[in-house]
Amino acid sequence: MINNFGLILANTSRSRAYLAALEKNLILPSRVILLDADSPELIPGQFNLDIEVSALLDSDWPECSFDVSEPIIEVLNRLNLNYELATTNDINDLKVISLIKNSNLSLYVYSGYGGVLLGKKILSTGKFFLHIHGGFLPDYKGSTTNYYSILKERFIGASSIFLTSEIDSGPILVRKKFDVPLN
């Protein structure tokens, strides 16, 4: 089933996980914008999400039942999804803004590269950008939120928000707490 929303992806395991979950639940976007400037190397000091996800694939979590090594282009082709390749890693690039602005879609799910704030130009397109933040907002913001929630309160969280120009501060749609996995 194709639905009337777009998906902004990066060439990451997180984006592959999004695609796997959407495929499993028969919720597929009508359009995909893939941010990929020739599969960038990791930034020094950044951890490799693919290694972390590969470790989870051995777990009993059904959400992790996807092939993290399958190239994202192959996943998009296998699902017969309409996609456009933006040869940039920056959601705020003028090419990406043009693709989004000229779209008839009003909602995009954002799974781009981490640590990026949406700028004024992309937010002024009139589109909504839905994101799932790995933390229980507004209590835990930033990139290491679940470490702090585990240490302080013994849970991990996730919050769905519409992105704004401020870090992890958009309108909260749903948030949920989860038990910390024992393994």
Sequence and secondary structure as in RCSB ss.txt:
>XXXX:A:sequence
MINNFGLILANTSRSRAYLAALEKNLILPSRVILLDADSPELIPGQFNLDIEVSALLDSDWPECSFDVSEPIIEV
LNRLNLNYELATTNDINDLKVISLIKNSNLSLYVYSGYGGVLLGKKILSTGKFFLHIHGGFLPDYKGSTTNYYSI
LKERFIGASSIFLTSEIDSGPILVRKKFDVPLN
>XXXX:A:secstr
 EEEEEEEEESSHHHHHHHHHHHHTT EEEEEEEE SSS    TT   HHHHHHHHTTSS GGG S TTS HHHH
HHHTT  EEEES S TTSHHHHHHHHT S SEEEEE  TT    HHHHTTS EEEEEESS TTTS SSSHHHHHH
HHHSEEEEEEEE  SSTT S EEEEEEEE    
